[in-house]
Amino acid sequence: MNLAAGYIVEFSAKGSQPEIAAVLSAAGGNVRLYLLNGKETTVTEKKIMHATSRPAISIADREACRQNLINANEQRKSIAESLDLGELHELLSEEQRMFNLKELAEFLFAPDDDNSAAALLRQLCADKLYFKNKNDCYQPVSSEELAAAREQLARKQAQEEEENNLTEALRQLERTGNVSDLLKDQLNDLKNLAACGEEAKISKRLGNALDRASLNDPRKVFQALVKAGVFNADENLAIIRYKLPLAFAPEILAEAEALSKETPDTSRRRDLRSQRIWAIDTPDTRDRDDAFSFELLDGGSFLLQVHVADPAELIKPDSILDKEAARRGSSVYMPDQRINMLPAAISEELLSLNSGETRLALTFSLTFSSDCELSQIEIFESIIHIEKTIDYDTADSMLPDNEWLRQALTFAEQLKGRREKMGAVMFPRQPELSIKVRDGEIVIEQRNREDLTQGMIAEFMIWANHAAAEFCRKNSIPCLYRVQEGDDNKPEFGNSFDPVLFFSAIRTFRKTTVSQEAGRHYSLGLSAYTQATSPLRRYSDLLIHRQIKAAINGQPPLYSQNELAQAVLISDSAVSRADEIMRDRERYFLHKHIKTRQKSEEVVFDGTVVDTGSVNDVVFYVDFLCSFKHCRRPSFDVVVGQKVGVKVNQIDLFDGTIRFDLRQR
């Protein structure tokens, strides 16, 4: 191509459409161009798609040159808009050969009509339906190719129209909360986007529409769905995020109903219905799976029996109920709702150790010497009658007038002392924060988890779980043990909860692990430990029950070590998920409670600095929150143990964050 100054060219720029320019100079395969915007650029000669047959404008006067370019560009644009490539294709479709641009232009225009040829080039680049391009030549597509292309174009146009409509529907959703018919099919995807963010799987079409509507943000989608009434303001997005099943399928409920009508065989069970058996738990507990009896024996020894609900008797392996319990893995208890592992007809009625009811149980019977040394473990199937079911506060109030309960409490304290002699790390822990939503009101309470009967029941359950582990170990029953390593260098905790000592010491504890071999649990001071006292709430406990029941009935273990490990691994994953959901939900309502207070007052809590080791952050304990938090280092000097004011600055309920500043006291 011979180019010289003053030629008008169409060249390939960043997009697919040619752009007009005037040649300033050409040498060595490079062409220096003057553009419509008055700037210059240099391109290779290969980028030139069309050039006038001769110099067309003067470049001596740049402003005049630019105006001539503008005029030529407008003329070419006007011609291109008037062209109908369909007519040209119809004229040439029978000739299945390649045409160069000059040949095609001569079918429509006078020879050497540079502006018209350039306009045709622009149209060929813009509309590729009728001609295919190869090596700067153009071939009419076949009738079959044209029909397929038209069909594809129609689909694309329909998709674009639908995307446009979807975009407008999303804008209306955000502005007014209106859910159009078009959006109703998209609601599940929108819910997933609000709950899962970038991990949500949504269609490309919806993603494009969200981008165009400037709504591709989980927070904005959540707010729009709240405005529409699809979500409530306190929507628990974790249920969507983790795909938690809220209801049980009809066939599962039917199986639960069938079980409730069965009459179980009690002939092989030990009858303990004459014993005093109490179940003590939190006020909101409805699925009671443990109770206890206590007796002073001759010679000063003690008998502790922990009676645990026996779902393994009724729920058979691989049944519909069993598979559903395995899938759920754990019950999930939240301030405003609960999601049971088993249907309420079973977990809260048929098998729950409710007051005045006769129930099947797996009894862990532990005999202790007068100095609380464990001398005998026996586990057997029983039938029990629950004399009383009460909450911790009620039980505490009964202590002055109930000698049996006082004796049980004293015994629990002696058992705790025994574990301490065995190497257990006893330490006063921070109070426990209870967060509940009752009749729409957020109720926050603190209680000492080691106080009186709550600490007593916890101690009894520790020993029952130890008994289960020892039974499995001695009888070579496949079991999964909870093991925690440690050394003899016990950290200092003091006699009452001290946030500084606690924070320093607790970081030395190693994580509890799951092992197929029995091993010492360092902080509990026990030689073996498992979990077996919550089979209505944790699937792994139900599995351990099945192993134990098979042994005491003279049968081989139901699960091999590998089968049990795999099942418990899945169950533990569900338990971890449940724990995370419960923590998140409690944090949400705690933050909401504080945020409500912020509307009427400045919120400042009492706190204690526990760590200043970081260059930028300070760690502190907040009395009201019963937990450790951190914030940026304040402008004043702080030392470990210093009492400070903890001001709540910002709370984001959607992402669960709370930010603090420290104040001097």
BELRACOR-V275425 format. One record per pair of residues at least 24 apart in sequence whose C-alpha atoms are under 8 Angstrom apart, sorted by the first residue. I is the first residue (numbers start at 0). J is the second residue. Records with the same first field share a line. If there is no record, write none. Layout:
I: J ; J
This chain:
0: 44
2: 50
3: 54
4: 54 ; 58
5: 54 ; 55 ; 56 ; 57 ; 58
6: 50 ; 51 ; 52 ; 53 ; 54 ; 55 ; 56
7: 50 ; 51 ; 54 ; 55 ; 56 ; 68
8: 47 ; 48 ; 49 ; 50 ; 51
9: 47 ; 48 ; 49 ; 50 ; 117
10: 46 ; 47 ; 48 ; 49
11: 46 ; 47 ; 48
12: 46
15: 124 ; 125
16: 121 ; 124 ; 125
17: 48 ; 121 ; 124
19: 68 ; 72
20: 68
21: 56 ; 58 ; 64 ; 68
23: 58
33: 65
34: 65
35: 65 ; 68 ; 69
36: 65
37: 61 ; 62 ; 65
48: 135
49: 117 ; 120
50: 113
51: 113
52: 111 ; 113
71: 114
74: 114
75: 114 ; 115 ; 117 ; 118
76: 118
78: 115 ; 118 ; 119
79: 115 ; 118 ; 119 ; 121 ; 122
80: 122
82: 119 ; 122
84: 122 ; 123 ; 129
85: 129
88: 129 ; 130 ; 139
91: 139
92: 139 ; 140 ; 141 ; 142
94: 139
95: 138 ; 139 ; 140 ; 141
96: 138 ; 139
97: 136 ; 137 ; 138 ; 139
98: 136 ; 137 ; 138
99: 135 ; 136 ; 137
100: 135 ; 136 ; 137
162: 204 ; 205 ; 207 ; 208
163: 208
165: 205 ; 208
166: 208 ; 209 ; 211 ; 212
167: 212
169: 208 ; 209 ; 212 ; 214
170: 212 ; 214
172: 223 ; 224 ; 227
173: 214 ; 219 ; 220 ; 222 ; 223 ; 226
174: 223
175: 226 ; 227
176: 223 ; 224 ; 225 ; 226 ; 227 ; 228
177: 227
178: 227
189: 220
190: 220 ; 221 ; 224 ; 239
191: 239 ; 240
192: 216 ; 217 ; 220
193: 217 ; 218 ; 220 ; 221 ; 236
194: 236 ; 237 ; 239 ; 240
195: 240
218: 653
235: 584
237: 580
243: 327
244: 327 ; 338
245: 338
247: 342
250: 319
251: 319 ; 320 ; 323
252: 342
254: 319 ; 320
255: 320 ; 342 ; 344 ; 345
256: 344
258: 313
259: 344 ; 345 ; 349
263: 313
265: 382
267: 380
268: 379 ; 380 ; 381 ; 382
269: 379 ; 380 ; 381 ; 382
270: 381 ; 382 ; 383
271: 381 ; 382 ; 383 ; 384
272: 357 ; 382 ; 383 ; 384 ; 385
273: 383 ; 384
274: 383 ; 384
275: 385 ; 386
276: 383 ; 384 ; 385 ; 386 ; 387
277: 385 ; 386 ; 387 ; 388 ; 389
278: 352 ; 353 ; 354 ; 385 ; 387 ; 388 ; 389
279: 388 ; 389 ; 390 ; 391 ; 394 ; 452 ; 456
280: 388 ; 389 ; 390 ; 391 ; 453
281: 390 ; 391
282: 389 ; 390 ; 391
285: 346 ; 347 ; 351
286: 343 ; 346 ; 347 ; 348 ; 351 ; 352 ; 535 ; 536
287: 346 ; 347 ; 351 ; 352 ; 353 ; 535
288: 350 ; 351 ; 352 ; 532 ; 533 ; 534 ; 535
289: 352 ; 532 ; 533
290: 352 ; 385
293: 407
298: 369
299: 368 ; 369
300: 366 ; 367 ; 368 ; 369 ; 370 ; 371
301: 366 ; 367 ; 368 ; 369 ; 371
302: 364 ; 365 ; 366 ; 367
303: 364 ; 365 ; 366 ; 367 ; 459
304: 362 ; 363 ; 364 ; 365
305: 362 ; 363 ; 364 ; 459 ; 460 ; 463
306: 360 ; 361 ; 362 ; 363
307: 360 ; 361 ; 362 ; 363 ; 532 ; 533 ; 534
308: 350 ; 351 ; 352 ; 358 ; 359 ; 360 ; 361 ; 533 ; 534 ; 535
309: 350 ; 359 ; 360 ; 361 ; 534 ; 544
310: 350 ; 534 ; 535 ; 541
311: 541 ; 544 ; 545
324: 538
325: 538 ; 566 ; 569 ; 570
326: 570
327: 570 ; 573
328: 537 ; 538 ; 539 ; 569 ; 570 ; 571 ; 572 ; 573 ; 574
329: 536 ; 537 ; 538 ; 570 ; 573 ; 574 ; 577
330: 536 ; 537 ; 577
331: 577 ; 578 ; 580 ; 581
332: 581
333: 435 ; 580 ; 581 ; 584 ; 585
334: 434 ; 435 ; 436 ; 584 ; 585 ; 588
335: 435 ; 436 ; 437
339: 536
340: 535 ; 536 ; 537 ; 538
341: 535 ; 536
346: 535
352: 385 ; 388
353: 385 ; 387 ; 388
354: 385 ; 386 ; 387 ; 388
355: 384 ; 385 ; 386 ; 387
356: 384 ; 385 ; 386
357: 382 ; 383 ; 384 ; 385
358: 382 ; 383 ; 384 ; 385
359: 383
363: 463 ; 466 ; 467
365: 463 ; 466
371: 413 ; 414 ; 417
372: 417
376: 466 ; 470
378: 467 ; 470 ; 551
379: 548 ; 551
380: 548
391: 452 ; 453
394: 452
395: 451 ; 452
407: 455
408: 451 ; 452 ; 455
411: 455 ; 458 ; 459
412: 455
414: 458
415: 458
418: 523 ; 524 ; 525
419: 524
421: 524 ; 525
422: 487 ; 521 ; 522 ; 523 ; 524 ; 525
423: 521 ; 522 ; 523 ; 524 ; 525
424: 489 ; 521 ; 522 ; 523 ; 524
425: 522
426: 492 ; 493 ; 494 ; 496
427: 492 ; 493 ; 494 ; 495 ; 496
428: 496 ; 501
429: 496 ; 498 ; 625 ; 626
430: 625
431: 625
432: 624 ; 625
434: 585 ; 588 ; 589
441: 588 ; 592
443: 589
460: 532
463: 531 ; 532
464: 528 ; 529 ; 530 ; 531 ; 532
465: 525 ; 527 ; 528 ; 529
466: 528
467: 528 ; 529 ; 530 ; 531 ; 547
468: 517 ; 527 ; 528 ; 529
469: 527 ; 528
471: 547
472: 517
476: 546 ; 547 ; 550 ; 556
477: 515 ; 546 ; 556 ; 558 ; 559 ; 560 ; 563
478: 515 ; 516 ; 543 ; 546 ; 560 ; 563
479: 513 ; 514 ; 515 ; 516 ; 517 ; 529 ; 563 ; 564 ; 567
480: 513 ; 514 ; 515 ; 516 ; 517 ; 518 ; 527 ; 528 ; 529 ; 530
481: 511 ; 512 ; 513 ; 514 ; 517 ; 518 ; 520 ; 527 ; 528 ; 529 ; 530
482: 511 ; 512 ; 513 ; 514 ; 517 ; 518 ; 519 ; 520 ; 521 ; 527 ; 528
483: 509 ; 510 ; 511 ; 512 ; 518 ; 519 ; 520 ; 521 ; 522
484: 509 ; 510 ; 511 ; 519 ; 520 ; 521
485: 509 ; 521 ; 522
486: 521
498: 607 ; 609 ; 620
499: 607 ; 608 ; 609 ; 610 ; 639 ; 640
502: 609
503: 609
515: 560 ; 564
537: 570 ; 574
538: 567 ; 570
539: 566 ; 567 ; 570 ; 571
542: 567
583: 655
586: 655
587: 652 ; 655
590: 650 ; 652 ; 655 ; 657
591: 652
594: 650
601: 646 ; 647
602: 646 ; 647
603: 644 ; 645 ; 646 ; 647
604: 644 ; 645 ; 646
605: 642 ; 643 ; 644 ; 645
606: 642 ; 643 ; 644 ; 645
607: 639 ; 640 ; 641 ; 642 ; 643
608: 637 ; 638 ; 639 ; 640 ; 641 ; 642 ; 643
609: 639 ; 640
610: 638 ; 639
611: 637 ; 638 ; 639
621: 645
629: 659
630: 658 ; 659 ; 660 ; 661
631: 660
633: 660 ; 661 ; 662
635: 663
